[in-house]
């Protein structure tokens, strides 16, 4: 008898497995349909011996000391600040847009104050701000919107920015200084030996049993267990009762090049050219020394593994139907990007799992002798399962 079956070996499931096993002595079975742990952060050494990320670049960054301290139990770190260039008008310029971006793009020598005036002069006063297009036009105006955002967003989502929730482009700020880092979080680093090493250590507790190449629906009735933590797509759990939740996927094309260096930064974006959105050179991220280098090109697609929930109002309404259904299922907890149909960064997923663990720990501590969680929750009214 397992106390928990956890579906999914990514950050959401693995953090919960480790906490449940090590902190409250629960017996956990964690499963995954794939043949590896680590979810979308899984990395491995390719045929050339270069450490690559199977599902595209994953750069760790967080402002949460709690999250960084927790993950530090399972890995040492390589300090790394990610920088991205965008190929625009035949030049490679920093993104997010900053003082250097504008000065290089237009051959100017603006100060921070002058840049503020420059952007304000071009910005469009849109109110209320409802879409991704509104966000950018309100911030930098139409010309920079066309150069940096419209084409990239169309490739990434197969939708015009005017059809997407404001949250998509709001993730990319505009800076008035020369800070060309893609992220400004307090903690920015890469796992020194890679993400897979981190996950292997996280899941090494003797209370944790791992099954790969395993579909939850194939084993749910055959392996005795008390509770389920489900980090897969919530619509899949319910056999798509209300229809499929839309996702965008990515096709990855890896290329190993017989030269030590390929591009000036870890990632280069292509808003206006090429069918792919960006290229990433992994050695820039990992710091690995090798006479060759491996690059991945990302081609967004409708079909494939679900990577990005599509942030539109109608999709949120569809998810809300599944969420209401999930709340009626006893002893099943939905979490993670797929379980809650929301785009999270890695650190946000870790924080979400640590929070859910605290709630599970509270229930375990206060559980009555008969173990009837439903009567306990109803009687005490202190725990919201979702």
Secondary structure, 3 states (H helix, E strand, C coil): CEEEEEECCCHHHHHHHHHHHHHCCCCEEEECCCCCCCHHHCEEECCCCCEEECCCCCCEEECCHHHHHHHCCCCCEEECCCEEEEEECCEEEEECCCHHHHHHHHCCCCCHHHHHHHHHHHCCCCCCCCEHHHHHHHHCCHHHHHHHHHHHHHHHHCCCHHHCECHHHHCCCCCCCCCCECCCCCEEEEECCCHHHHHHHHCCCCCEEEECCCCHHHHCCCCCEEEEEECCCHHHHCCCCCCCCCEEEEEEEEEEECCCCCCCCCEEECCCCCCCCEEEEHHHHHCCCCCCEEEEEEEEECCCCCCEECCCHHHHHHHHHHHHHHCCCCCEEECHHHHHCCCCCHHHHHHHHHHHHHHHHHHHHHCCCCCCHHHHHHHHCCCCCC
